[in-house]
Structures are given as C-alpha cells and as structure tokens.
Amino acid sequence: MEMIILPLSEVILEWDLSQVQAFTQLCTDTKGVIFFSGVGKRGFVAQKCAQTLVSTSALAVFLSPTNALHGDIGLVGPNDVLVLFSKSGATEELNILIPCAIARSAYFVDISLLKHSNFRKMCDMHVYLPLERELCPFYLAPVTSTAIQMLFCDTVSIALMKTKNLAREQYAWLYETVEDIMRKGYSLPLCTESDLIMDQLVELRVMGYGCLIVIDASNQFLGTFTDGDLCRALNSNRENIFHLQVGEMCNREPRWIAENSMVIAAMKKMEEGASAVTFLPVLDYNKVVIGLITLHCLVSATLFMTQSHDRGSDITGMGDQGALLISPLPEGYSLLVMERGQKDKTETNRYCTLNGVFQCALELGVDSYKS
C-alpha cells in the first residue's frame, strides 16, 4: 500500500505550477464555454472535471468525442475552450476531432502525460503532467495517469474558488434541497375541492403566491388553482362564478416536486414544457402536501446574489444554450426581477447578477413568465 500512496503524494512536486496558474487563469478569463473531452477512462476524468468546475461557477460541460464527430462539434464556437485529456496524444478519435475544433476557432488545450505529446504543436496551450509509470503490475491500466489528471483538475477547481473569492453561501446552493427553502405550515395556500371559488379569492390574493393547493381531508394532493384558472372561470362562467367550486376548475395534473429533490431540479421543472410556472407544490412519498416552492423562494435564497447594476434596460435571454439550467452565466449576464402587477417595466427594473449560478435570465412580467 505504501508504494502506491507515496508516488501520488509526490505528484504535485513534479508539476510546473506556472502551467496550473495559466490554465486557472484561462478558466477565469474565458467568455464562452469550457468543453472537456477524452476517450475511455479519460472520458470519465473529463466528465468529473467539468462537473467540478461547474460548482465553482465556471461554465463547463463534457463533450463526447464520438458525438462531437457526429454533429455535436457545432456546440463549440470561437469564444469557447476545448480541453482534451490524453496520455500521449495518439488517440484516433481526438486526432480527428482536433482539426474540427481548430476550424471553429476554439481555444485548444491539451492535458497529457508526455512532454512531447502528439497534440503539442496543434494546441494553444499544452499542460504536461509528468508520469513515471502506471502502478498497474503490467504497466498498462491507466490507474496512476487518470489519478494525476483528476488531481490536476481538483487543484485547478480549488484555485478557481480562491481566484473568484467564492463565498461559502455561493457554493452551498448546489447542495440545498427543496425542503430547505420551501414555504410550509400556516403559510401554505390550501383549500379543498368543495370550496367555492369566490370564498377563496381573498386567500388567493392575500397569500401572494398566485395559486392555491387543492387537497382532500388527509392532505393528499389533488391539484392546483391559479390566477389563470380564475380568469378562465370568469370568462367561461360569468353568471355562475358565485356557485362554482374549486374542484370544477382546478388543474388536476399540475407539476409538483418531491421534498428531497435538489433546488436545481425545482428550477428545471419550473422551466420545462411549453410554458414555465413560478411555483411547485412539494409532496412527500405518499403525495401528501408538505410545502410550496416558488420562484421567489429561489430568488430570496442564496442562489441569486443580488447586486445593484447600472445597465439601463439591457435584458438578456436564455440564448441557444437555455437548456443548460445547471450551468452558470458568463460574466455580464443578468437576471431581471420585476415586481408582479407593475405595468411600467422601466420604473421597477432591478438587476441581479447571478455570479455564475444559473444559465438563465428570467423575466417576471405582468401577463406572462417567459424565458
């Protein structure tokens, strides 16, 4: 065991720390996406590296070499960085991928374990991580080499946290669950399906959530009744609105989320489908209502670090990568939060920089919620 641990404990001493600093600075300065790629075991290293960097607010994603050669290379653009993990630069798939990336003007980084890697002359940055030998008894299985590359990625991640002065609160949001920030108890807007709609108008407006959660006598979830449902009830049942019950107009199949789900999953569920929503009932494993999570919960939590911004009326949208909800925003993107019910957007604009939390810019408007 000692002969296995000792070489890894001395690995960092063999590194050229200026290369670590240069790669960290590149990750900090890039305005686009950092794509990590590799084949075989190094593919797993690339995935792990991308996921770790996302937690430091870097915009990073794994790019499968095979999928890249079948069209996914189109994701890579001039402002992006492509990082390839290899041992010697002799991998066939990567040799085919590199010219495609160069043609798209991406910044190309080779992280290899040979000083004279085959990719060295083609890349914009070459990171050399010395490898004396694999600890496999046959010197074949990539055990030491992959460990070294993962250690390099973790070192860069820690350096990024320090470079960006990442606060504990900013990092903690990744591990928060819905249960941590949901509304619960007496603050829940509950009603039964037999309640008259007119009797619930005060509850609907006073609670301020724009919705009611419909339950039975056992707190079992039956559906939701929203501002939109009220408008539809008024339009279709003008004279009968005083006699309509909530159960006649409520949505029986709304979106909901489990109590142990991650906050990121709640954000994604709010956004999915043809139209976004601003709330999700929270249920336990028996589908009993235990809480409610709203977009306001997310904004109020440490997910969105509010800062004043003098950017006029510059509103950014989701862009081509709107599906990457768990990815952070590049520098300069902003979140527009607008008070509900305000007609004049120019009077109520308040900008919040996301500090690399989500790749999204949400606009809370009067009549719609759009991305």
C-alpha positions in Angstrom: 0.0 0.0 0.0 2.8 2.4 0.9 4.4 2.0 -2.6 1.1 3.0 -4.1 0.4 6.0 -1.9 3.8 7.5 -1.9 4.1 8.3 -5.6 0.8 10.1 -5.7 1.7 12.2 -2.6 4.7 13.5 -4.6 2.9 14.1 -7.8 2.3 17.9 -7.3 6.0 18.4 -6.6 6.7 17.3 -10.2 4.3 19.8 -11.8 5.2 23.1 -13.4 3.0 25.3 -11.2 3.1 28.0 -13.8 1.0 25.7 -16.1 -1.5 25.3 -13.3 -1.7 29.1 -12.9 -2.0 29.6 -16.6 -4.9 27.1 -17.0 -6.7 28.5 -14.0 -6.4 32.0 -15.4 -7.8 30.7 -18.8 -10.8 29.2 -17.0 -11.3 32.5 -15.2 -11.0 34.8 -18.2 -12.9 32.8 -20.9 -16.1 34.4 -22.0 -17.5 31.2 -23.5 -18.0 27.5 -22.6 -15.1 25.2 -21.4 -15.6 21.9 -23.1 -13.8 18.9 -21.6 -13.3 15.7 -23.7 -11.5 12.5 -23.5 -11.7 8.8 -24.6 -12.1 5.8 -22.4 -11.1 6.3 -18.8 -10.0 9.8 -19.6 -13.5 10.5 -20.7 -14.6 9.9 -17.1 -11.9 12.2 -16.0 -13.2 14.9 -18.4 -16.8 14.5 -17.1 -15.6 14.7 -13.5 -13.5 17.8 -14.2 -16.4 19.6 -16.0 -18.9 18.8 -13.2 -16.4 20.0 -10.5 -15.7 23.3 -12.4 -19.4 24.0 -12.7 -19.6 24.0 -8.9 -17.0 26.9 -8.9 -19.3 28.9 -11.2 -17.4 28.1 -14.3 -19.4 27.4 -17.5 -18.2 23.9 -18.2 -19.6 20.8 -19.9 -18.4 17.4 -21.1 -18.2 16.9 -24.8 -18.3 13.2 -26.0 -15.7 12.8 -28.8 -17.9 10.3 -30.6 -20.9 12.6 -30.5 -18.8 15.6 -31.4 -17.8 13.8 -34.7 -21.4 13.3 -35.4 -22.5 16.9 -35.2 -22.1 18.0 -31.5 -18.9 19.9 -32.5 -21.4 22.5 -33.7 -21.7 23.5 -30.0 -18.2 24.8 -30.0 -17.6 28.4 -31.0 -14.8 31.0 -31.3 -15.1 32.1 -27.6 -15.0 28.6 -26.3 -12.2 26.4 -24.9 -11.8 22.8 -25.7 -9.7 20.8 -23.2 -8.6 17.3 -24.3 -7.3 14.7 -21.8 -4.9 12.1 -23.3 -1.9 10.2 -22.3 0.3 10.6 -25.4 -1.9 12.4 -28.0 -2.2 9.3 -30.1 -5.9 8.7 -29.6 -7.6 8.3 -33.1 -10.9 10.0 -32.2 -9.1 13.0 -30.7 -6.9 13.3 -33.7 -9.9 13.6 -35.9 -11.7 15.9 -33.5 -8.9 18.5 -33.2 -9.0 19.9 -36.8 -12.8 20.3 -36.4 -12.3 22.3 -33.2 -9.5 24.4 -34.8 -11.7 25.1 -37.8 -14.3 26.6 -35.4 -11.6 28.9 -33.8 -11.9 27.3 -30.4 -9.0 27.7 -28.0 -7.4 24.2 -27.8 -5.8 22.9 -24.6 -4.0 19.5 -24.4 -3.5 18.0 -21.0 -1.3 15.0 -21.4 1.3 12.9 -19.6 4.0 13.1 -22.3 6.2 16.1 -22.6 6.3 15.8 -26.4 2.6 14.9 -26.9 1.4 14.5 -30.5 -1.0 17.3 -29.9 1.6 19.8 -28.6 2.2 21.5 -32.0 -1.5 21.9 -32.7 -2.7 23.2 -29.3 -2.8 26.7 -28.0 -1.8 25.5 -24.5 -0.1 22.3 -23.5 -0.2 21.2 -19.9 2.3 18.5 -19.2 1.7 16.3 -16.1 4.8 14.0 -15.6 4.1 10.3 -15.2 6.9 8.0 -14.2 4.9 4.8 -14.8 1.5 3.3 -14.2 1.2 1.4 -10.9 -0.6 -1.4 -12.7 1.7 -4.5 -12.4 1.6 -4.8 -16.2 2.2 -1.0 -16.7 -1.0 -0.9 -18.9 -4.1 0.0 -16.9 -4.4 3.8 -16.6 -4.6 4.0 -12.8 -1.8 6.5 -12.0 -2.3 8.6 -15.1 -6.0 9.2 -14.5 -5.4 9.9 -10.8 -2.8 12.5 -11.8 -5.2 14.2 -14.2 -8.1 14.2 -11.7 -5.7 15.6 -9.1 -4.8 18.4 -11.5 -8.5 19.2 -12.1 -9.2 19.3 -8.4 -6.2 21.6 -7.8 -7.5 24.0 -10.6 -11.0 23.9 -9.0 -9.7 25.0 -5.6 -7.6 27.7 -7.3 -10.7 29.0 -9.1 -12.6 29.2 -5.9 -9.8 31.4 -4.4 -9.4 33.4 -7.6 -13.1 34.2 -7.7 -13.4 34.7 -3.9 -16.2 32.2 -4.0 -18.2 32.6 -0.7 -19.4 29.7 1.2 -23.0 30.7 0.6 -22.5 30.8 -3.1 -21.1 27.3 -3.1 -23.7 25.9 -0.7 -26.6 26.4 -3.1 -25.5 23.4 -5.1 -26.4 21.1 -2.2 -29.7 22.7 -1.0 -32.8 20.7 -1.3 -36.4 21.9 -1.9 -37.2 21.1 1.8 -34.5 23.7 2.9 -36.2 26.7 1.3 -39.9 25.8 0.8 -42.8 27.5 2.4 -44.6 25.3 4.9 -47.1 25.2 7.7 -49.6 28.0 8.1 -48.1 29.9 5.2 -49.4 27.4 2.7 -52.4 28.4 0.5 -54.5 25.3 1.0 -58.1 24.7 0.0 -60.4 21.7 -0.7 -62.1 20.9 -4.0 -65.6 21.6 -2.5 -64.7 25.2 -1.5 -66.4 27.9 -3.5 -64.1 29.8 -5.8 -65.5 33.2 -4.6 -64.8 32.2 -1.0 -61.1 31.6 -1.9 -60.5 34.9 -3.7 -59.1 36.5 -0.5 -56.8 33.5 0.1 -55.6 33.6 -3.4 -54.7 37.2 -3.4 -53.6 37.7 0.2 -51.1 34.8 0.3 -49.4 36.3 -2.7 -48.4 33.0 -4.4 -50.8 33.3 -7.2 -52.0 29.8 -6.5 -54.0 27.6 -4.2 -53.1 23.9 -3.5 -56.1 21.7 -3.6 -56.1 18.9 -1.0 -58.5 16.3 0.5 -59.3 15.7 4.2 -56.0 13.8 4.5 -53.9 16.5 3.0 -53.5 14.3 -0.2 -52.6 16.4 -3.2 -55.5 16.8 -5.7 -54.3 19.7 -7.9 -53.8 23.5 -8.0 -55.9 26.5 -8.7 -54.1 29.6 -10.1 -54.7 33.2 -11.1 -55.0 31.9 -14.7 -57.7 29.3 -13.7 -59.6 32.2 -12.0 -59.5 34.2 -15.2 -60.7 31.2 -17.3 -63.5 30.6 -14.8 -64.6 34.2 -15.1 -64.5 34.2 -18.9 -66.5 30.9 -19.3 -68.9 31.1 -16.3 -69.6 34.8 -15.7 -73.0 34.5 -14.1 -72.3 31.1 -12.4 -68.9 32.1 -10.9 -70.5 32.6 -7.4 -71.6 29.0 -7.4 -68.5 27.3 -8.9 -66.4 25.0 -6.7 -62.6 25.0 -6.8 -62.7 21.3 -7.9 -64.6 22.2 -11.1 -61.9 24.5 -12.4 -58.6 23.3 -10.8 -55.7 21.7 -12.7 -55.7 18.0 -11.7 -52.3 17.3 -13.2 -50.0 20.2 -12.4 -46.3 19.9 -11.9 -45.0 19.1 -8.4 -41.8 18.1 -6.8 -40.6 15.7 -4.1 -39.3 17.1 -0.8 -35.8 15.6 -1.2 -35.3 17.0 -4.7 -32.4 19.4 -5.3 -33.2 23.1 -5.7 -31.7 22.9 -9.2 -34.2 20.2 -10.1 -37.0 22.5 -9.0 -35.7 25.3 -11.2 -35.5 23.0 -14.1 -39.0 21.6 -13.6 -40.4 25.2 -13.4 -38.9 25.8 -16.8 -39.7 22.7 -18.7 -42.6 22.3 -21.1 -44.3 24.7 -23.4 -44.9 27.3 -20.6 -43.0 28.0 -17.4 -44.5 28.2 -14.0 -43.5 30.1 -10.9 -44.4 27.6 -8.2 -44.3 23.9 -7.4 -46.2 22.1 -4.6 -43.9 19.9 -2.6 -45.1 16.4 -1.8 -43.8 13.5 0.4 -43.6 9.9 -0.8 -47.3 9.4 -0.1 -48.2 12.5 -2.2 -49.2 14.4 0.9 -48.7 18.2 0.6 -45.9 19.4 2.9 -44.8 22.6 1.3 -44.6 25.0 -1.7 -41.6 26.3 -3.5 -41.8 29.4 -5.6 -39.5 31.4 -7.8 -39.4 34.0 -5.1 -38.1 31.3 -2.7 -35.2 30.8 -5.2 -34.5 34.5 -5.5 -34.7 35.0 -1.7 -32.3 32.2 -1.1 -28.6 32.5 -1.6 -29.0 31.2 -5.2 -29.2 34.7 -6.6 -26.7 37.1 -5.2 -28.4 40.5 -5.7 -26.3 43.4 -6.7 -27.1 46.9 -8.0 -26.5 47.2 -11.7 -26.3 50.3 -13.9 -27.1 48.5 -17.1 -30.1 50.5 -18.4 -32.6 48.2 -20.0 -30.2 45.6 -21.2 -32.1 42.3 -20.8 -30.5 39.0 -21.7 -32.4 35.9 -22.6 -31.8 32.3 -22.4 -29.9 32.1 -25.7 -29.1 29.0 -27.7 -28.0 27.1 -24.5 -31.1 27.7 -22.5 -31.4 24.0 -21.7 -28.3 24.2 -19.6 -30.1 25.3 -16.5 -27.5 24.0 -14.1 -24.7 25.8 -15.9 -23.6 29.3 -14.7 -23.9 32.5 -16.7 -20.9 34.0 -18.4 -19.8 37.3 -17.0 -22.1 40.2 -17.8 -25.4 38.3 -18.0 -28.1 39.4 -15.6 -31.3 38.4 -14.0 -34.2 40.8 -14.3 -36.6 40.7 -11.3 -39.8 42.7 -11.7 -42.4 43.3 -9.1 -45.6 41.5 -10.1 -48.5 43.7 -11.2 -46.4 46.6 -12.4 -47.3 47.8 -15.8 -44.4 50.1 -16.4 -41.3 47.9 -16.5 -38.9 50.8 -16.7 -40.0 52.0 -13.3 -39.4 48.7 -11.5 -36.3 47.1 -13.1 -33.9 45.7 -10.6 -30.9 43.8 -11.9 -29.3 40.9 -10.1 -26.1 39.5 -11.3 -26.1 35.7 -10.9 -22.4 35.4 -10.0 -22.3 32.2 -12.0 -25.3 30.4 -10.6 -27.7 29.6 -13.5 -27.5 29.9 -17.2 -30.8 31.7 -17.5 -32.3 35.2 -17.4 -35.8 35.2 -16.2 -38.3 38.0 -16.6 -41.2 38.1 -14.2 -43.8 40.1 -16.1 -47.4 41.1 -15.5 -49.1 38.9 -18.0 -46.5 36.2 -18.7 -43.5 34.5 -17.4 -41.1 33.9 -20.2 -37.5 32.8 -20.7 
